[in-house]
Amino acid sequence: GVADSHVDALVDFVLARPVLCEEGVLDQRLRNLAECLGVDLAEAARRVAPKAPQVLALTSETVHAKILTLQGFLIGVNVTKMVLRQPTLLQRDIEATVSDKLSLLVALLPGADVALMVERQPALLFMNPFTLTLHVRELEELFPGGGVPALVERAPALLSYDVSQTLAMNLEKWQGLAPGLDLHALFMAYPTLLQADVEGNVGPKVRILRRIVAAEQVSKLDSWLLSNPSALAYSLVRYGRLIYLSEGRAVLGHAHPIAAPAQRRQRHRPRRYLRTRRYRRRVALSFPTIRKVLKDPTSLEFVLARRGASEYEAWLQQRIHRTTQAGDEEGAGPLL
């Protein structure tokens, strides 16, 4: 959707220019804009005009020239997608802004695909050169082992953060959260974790994983996280299901309490019963193991979705409230 503030700005801009209020003029400007970008009229009206109303004052020749200039500087980049993401690009002096900023980024980040970075984060073209340089230098201090160009190539939004405050504090929180984890390797594999909310999002998930995993298997868990960092993108509610399933059920490195008897009983069941939905659901609820989830994050949603919603949610509300406020009452550390 379009923010109300953007809609108000568009209305104020149009009303302040009588020529745009003439019959058919505004509609024709939007059609010209959509044609230059290669999108339909509705998309131009929804994604460009409210965020960059000044573009409506430009002629179609001017807009087309700006797009051609961007394509010349950013070879191989989908300029249309870039403009839709940051429509105010068309309000800038492309010749002066883009060329100088690209040259600066190339000098600061040798080896990085600067064009791809700008496509993902067009706001980099608007950053103050001093601020941009400072943030790169601070990231280099934060990661003395190197790899900053590769890091920001995959997550260019990192350059928009206050490195000395926000990102440095996040790194410190990660060090306290997972002291045995190779954080440099983790962030190089999944850089957006550095900008994630550690206290409210990622931290509870890591603590849940560490709680349900047997103590002697923590190193294996760390290796799994390094290999599958994207698993931390699953919602916190789904991670709560891991606790729900692990209590009285399976823990990595421990035998499942009921799997063996259930497997023995299976051999004596009539074949037609084994094909029923009731049996398949019973097996799905009896056999989910944390080992399977930790080995294959793509199975996480399937395994965790096999429980009644009302029963789980009632348990989760009580558990999250208790553990987030006061920690684990049994003294083994907070679950969340």
C-alpha positions as CSV (number, residue, x, y, z in Angstrom):
1,G,0.0,0.0,0.0
2,V,0.9,3.7,-0.2
3,A,1.5,5.6,3.0
4,D,-1.0,8.4,3.8
5,S,1.9,10.9,4.0
6,H,2.9,10.1,0.4
7,V,-0.7,10.5,-0.9
8,D,-1.0,13.9,0.9
9,A,2.3,15.0,-0.6
10,L,1.1,14.0,-4.1
11,V,-2.2,15.9,-3.7
12,D,-0.5,19.0,-2.4
13,F,2.0,18.9,-5.3
14,V,-0.7,18.6,-7.9
15,L,-2.9,21.3,-6.4
16,A,0.0,23.7,-6.3
17,R,0.5,23.3,-10.1
18,P,-2.6,24.5,-12.0
19,V,-1.3,22.9,-15.3
20,L,-1.5,19.4,-13.7
21,C,-5.1,20.1,-12.7
22,E,-6.2,20.7,-16.3
23,E,-8.4,17.9,-17.7
24,G,-6.4,14.9,-19.0
25,V,-2.9,16.4,-18.1
26,L,-2.2,14.4,-15.0
27,D,-3.4,11.2,-16.7
28,Q,-1.2,11.8,-19.7
29,R,1.9,12.5,-17.5
30,L,1.3,9.2,-15.7
31,R,1.0,7.4,-19.0
32,N,4.2,8.9,-20.3
33,L,6.0,7.9,-17.0
34,A,4.6,4.3,-17.2
35,E,5.8,4.1,-20.9
36,C,9.3,5.3,-20.0
37,L,9.6,2.8,-17.2
38,G,8.0,-0.1,-19.1
39,V,5.3,-0.7,-16.5
40,D,1.6,-0.4,-16.5
41,L,-0.3,2.8,-15.6
42,A,-1.5,1.4,-12.2
43,E,2.0,0.6,-11.1
44,A,3.4,4.0,-12.0
45,A,0.5,5.7,-10.2
46,R,0.9,3.5,-7.1
47,R,4.7,3.1,-6.7
48,V,6.3,6.2,-8.3
49,A,3.9,9.2,-8.3
50,P,3.1,9.2,-4.5
51,K,6.8,8.9,-3.5
52,A,8.3,11.3,-6.1
53,P,5.5,13.7,-7.2
54,Q,8.1,16.1,-8.7
55,V,8.6,13.5,-11.5
56,L,5.1,14.5,-12.8
57,A,6.5,17.9,-13.6
58,L,9.2,16.5,-15.9
59,T,8.6,15.9,-19.6
60,S,8.7,12.4,-21.0
61,E,11.9,13.3,-22.8
62,T,13.6,14.3,-19.6
63,V,12.5,11.1,-17.8
64,H,13.6,8.9,-20.7
65,A,17.0,10.7,-20.8
66,K,17.5,10.1,-17.0
67,I,16.7,6.4,-17.4
68,L,19.1,6.0,-20.4
69,T,21.8,7.7,-18.3
70,L,21.3,5.3,-15.4
71,Q,21.5,2.4,-17.8
72,G,24.7,3.7,-19.2
73,F,26.3,4.0,-15.7
74,L,24.8,0.7,-14.4
75,I,25.3,-1.8,-17.1
76,G,23.4,-5.1,-16.5
77,V,21.2,-3.5,-13.8
78,N,17.5,-3.6,-14.0
79,V,17.0,0.2,-13.8
80,T,13.2,-0.1,-13.9
81,K,13.2,-2.2,-10.7
82,M,15.7,0.2,-9.2
83,V,13.6,3.3,-9.9
84,L,10.4,1.6,-8.6
85,R,12.3,0.9,-5.4
86,Q,13.6,4.5,-5.1
87,P,11.5,6.8,-7.4
88,T,13.3,9.9,-6.1
89,L,16.2,8.9,-8.3
90,L,14.4,10.6,-11.2
91,Q,14.4,13.9,-9.3
92,R,18.2,13.9,-8.9
93,D,20.9,15.2,-11.2
94,I,21.9,11.7,-12.5
95,E,25.0,12.9,-14.4
96,A,26.6,14.5,-11.3
97,T,25.3,12.2,-8.5
98,V,25.6,8.7,-9.9
99,S,29.0,9.0,-11.5
100,D,30.8,10.4,-8.5
101,K,29.1,8.1,-6.0
102,L,29.9,5.0,-8.1
103,S,33.5,6.0,-8.3
104,L,33.7,6.4,-4.5
105,L,32.1,3.0,-3.9
106,V,34.5,1.3,-6.3
107,A,37.4,2.9,-4.5
108,L,36.2,2.0,-1.0
109,L,35.0,-1.5,-1.8
110,P,37.5,-3.2,-4.2
111,G,36.1,-6.3,-5.8
112,A,32.5,-5.7,-4.8
113,D,29.8,-5.6,-7.4
114,V,28.9,-2.0,-6.9
115,A,26.2,-1.9,-9.6
116,L,24.4,-4.8,-7.9
117,M,24.7,-3.0,-4.5
118,V,23.2,0.1,-5.9
119,E,20.4,-1.8,-7.5
120,R,19.5,-3.4,-4.1
121,Q,20.0,-0.2,-2.1
122,P,19.5,2.9,-4.4
123,A,19.7,5.1,-1.3
124,L,23.5,4.6,-1.4
125,L,23.6,7.1,-4.2
126,F,22.2,9.8,-1.9
127,M,24.5,9.3,1.1
128,N,27.0,11.9,2.0
129,P,30.4,10.9,0.7
130,F,32.0,11.5,4.1
131,T,29.4,9.4,5.9
132,L,29.8,6.6,3.4
133,T,33.5,6.6,3.8
134,L,33.3,6.7,7.6
135,H,30.9,3.7,7.6
136,V,33.1,1.6,5.4
137,R,36.2,2.3,7.7
138,E,34.2,1.5,10.8
139,L,33.1,-1.8,9.3
140,E,36.7,-2.6,8.5
141,E,37.5,-2.0,12.2
142,L,34.6,-4.1,13.3
143,F,35.8,-7.0,11.0
144,P,39.6,-6.8,11.1
145,G,39.8,-10.2,9.5
146,G,38.7,-8.6,6.2
147,G,35.8,-9.4,3.9
148,V,34.0,-6.1,4.2
149,P,33.5,-5.7,0.4
150,A,31.9,-9.1,0.2
151,L,29.8,-8.4,3.3
152,V,28.2,-5.2,2.1
153,E,27.8,-6.5,-1.5
154,R,25.3,-9.1,-0.1
155,A,23.8,-6.6,2.4
156,P,24.3,-3.1,1.2
157,A,21.8,-1.7,3.7
158,L,24.6,-2.2,6.3
159,L,26.2,1.0,5.0
160,S,23.1,3.0,6.0
161,Y,23.4,2.0,9.7
162,D,25.3,3.8,12.4
163,V,28.2,1.3,12.5
164,S,29.9,2.5,15.7
165,Q,26.6,2.3,17.6
166,T,23.9,0.0,16.2
167,L,26.0,-2.6,14.4
168,A,28.8,-2.6,17.0
169,M,26.2,-3.1,19.7
170,N,24.6,-6.0,17.7
171,L,28.0,-7.7,17.4
172,E,28.6,-7.4,21.1
173,K,25.1,-8.9,21.8
174,W,25.9,-11.8,19.4
175,Q,29.2,-12.4,21.3
176,G,27.3,-12.8,24.5
177,L,24.6,-14.9,22.9
178,A,26.8,-17.4,21.2
179,P,30.3,-17.3,22.6
180,G,31.5,-20.4,20.8
181,L,30.2,-19.4,17.4
182,D,32.5,-18.1,14.6
183,L,30.6,-14.9,14.2
184,H,32.9,-13.7,11.3
185,A,31.9,-16.8,9.3
186,L,28.3,-16.5,10.3
187,F,28.0,-12.9,9.1
188,M,29.9,-13.5,5.9
189,A,27.5,-16.3,5.2
190,Y,24.3,-14.3,6.1
191,P,25.2,-10.6,6.5
192,T,21.6,-9.5,7.3
193,L,21.9,-11.1,10.7
194,L,24.2,-8.3,11.7
195,Q,21.3,-5.8,11.3
196,A,18.7,-8.1,12.8
197,D,17.0,-7.4,16.2
198,V,19.1,-9.6,18.5
199,E,17.2,-9.1,21.7
200,G,13.7,-9.4,20.2
201,N,14.1,-11.7,17.3
202,V,17.3,-13.7,16.8
203,G,18.4,-14.1,20.4
204,P,15.3,-16.0,21.6
205,K,15.6,-18.4,18.6
206,V,19.3,-19.2,19.4
207,R,18.5,-19.7,23.0
208,I,15.6,-22.0,22.1
209,L,17.9,-24.1,19.9
210,R,20.6,-24.3,22.6
211,R,18.0,-25.4,25.2
212,I,16.5,-28.2,23.3
213,V,19.9,-29.6,22.1
214,A,21.8,-31.9,24.4
215,A,24.8,-30.2,26.1
216,E,27.4,-32.5,24.4
217,Q,25.9,-31.5,21.0
218,V,26.2,-27.7,21.2
219,S,29.3,-27.7,18.9
220,K,27.2,-29.6,16.4
221,L,24.5,-27.0,16.7
222,D,27.0,-24.2,16.1
223,S,28.2,-26.0,12.9
224,W,24.6,-26.4,11.8
225,L,23.9,-22.7,12.3
226,L,27.0,-21.8,10.2
227,S,25.8,-24.1,7.4
228,N,22.1,-23.0,7.6
229,P,22.1,-19.4,8.9
230,S,18.9,-18.7,6.9
231,A,17.0,-21.0,9.3
232,L,17.0,-18.0,11.8
233,A,14.6,-16.3,9.4
234,Y,11.8,-18.6,10.6
235,S,9.3,-16.9,12.8
236,L,9.7,-17.0,16.6
237,V,6.3,-18.8,16.9
238,R,7.7,-21.7,14.9
239,Y,10.7,-21.9,17.1
240,G,8.4,-22.0,20.1
241,R,7.0,-25.2,18.6
242,L,10.5,-26.8,19.0
243,I,10.2,-26.4,22.7
244,Y,6.7,-27.8,22.6
245,L,7.7,-30.8,20.7
246,S,11.0,-31.4,22.6
247,E,9.5,-31.5,26.1
248,G,9.0,-35.2,26.8
249,R,9.8,-36.1,23.2
250,A,13.1,-35.9,21.3
251,V,16.3,-34.1,22.0
252,L,19.3,-34.1,19.7
253,G,21.7,-36.8,20.9
254,H,19.0,-38.6,23.0
255,A,16.8,-41.5,22.0
256,H,13.2,-40.8,21.3
257,P,11.1,-42.1,24.3
258,I,8.3,-43.8,22.2
259,A,9.7,-44.2,18.7
260,A,11.0,-47.8,19.2
261,P,7.8,-49.3,20.7
262,A,5.7,-47.5,18.1
263,Q,7.9,-48.9,15.3
264,R,7.5,-52.4,16.8
265,R,3.7,-52.0,16.9
266,Q,3.7,-50.9,13.3
267,R,4.6,-54.3,12.1
268,H,1.5,-55.8,13.7
269,R,-1.0,-53.3,12.3
270,P,-3.4,-54.2,9.5
271,R,-2.2,-52.8,6.2
272,R,-5.5,-50.9,5.6
273,Y,-5.0,-49.1,9.0
274,L,-1.5,-48.1,8.0
275,R,-3.1,-46.2,5.0
276,T,-5.6,-44.2,7.1
277,R,-5.2,-40.5,7.7
278,R,-5.5,-41.1,11.4
279,Y,-2.5,-43.4,11.5
280,R,-0.4,-41.1,9.3
281,R,-1.2,-38.2,11.6
282,R,-0.3,-40.2,14.7
283,V,3.0,-41.1,13.2
284,A,3.7,-37.5,12.2
285,L,3.0,-36.5,15.8
286,S,4.9,-39.3,17.4
287,F,8.1,-39.3,15.4
288,P,9.1,-35.7,14.8
289,T,12.7,-35.4,16.1
290,I,14.8,-32.3,16.6
291,R,17.6,-34.2,14.8
292,K,15.6,-34.1,11.6
293,V,14.8,-30.4,12.0
294,L,18.4,-29.5,12.7
295,K,19.7,-31.5,9.7
296,D,17.2,-30.1,7.2
297,P,15.8,-26.6,7.9
298,T,13.4,-27.0,5.0
299,S,11.5,-29.6,7.0
300,L,11.1,-27.2,9.9
301,E,7.7,-25.9,8.9
302,F,6.3,-29.4,8.0
303,V,7.4,-30.9,11.3
304,L,6.2,-28.0,13.4
305,A,2.9,-27.6,11.7
306,R,1.7,-31.0,12.8
307,R,0.3,-29.9,16.2
308,G,-3.1,-28.6,17.1
309,A,-3.0,-24.8,17.0
310,S,-5.1,-24.0,20.0
311,E,-3.3,-26.3,22.4
312,Y,0.1,-25.1,21.2
313,E,-0.8,-21.4,21.3
314,A,-2.2,-21.6,24.8
315,W,1.0,-23.2,25.9
316,L,3.2,-20.8,24.0
317,Q,1.5,-17.7,25.5
318,Q,2.1,-18.9,29.0
319,R,5.7,-20.0,28.3
320,I,6.9,-17.0,26.4
321,H,5.5,-14.6,29.0
322,R,7.1,-16.5,31.9
323,T,10.5,-17.1,30.3
324,T,11.0,-13.7,28.7
325,Q,10.1,-11.9,31.9
326,A,11.8,-14.0,34.5
327,G,13.9,-16.6,32.7
328,D,13.7,-20.3,33.2
329,E,12.4,-21.1,36.7
330,E,14.3,-24.3,36.8
331,G,17.6,-22.5,36.7
332,A,18.9,-23.9,33.4
333,G,18.8,-20.6,31.6
334,P,16.0,-18.8,29.8
335,L,14.2,-20.6,27.0
336,L,13.5,-17.5,25.0
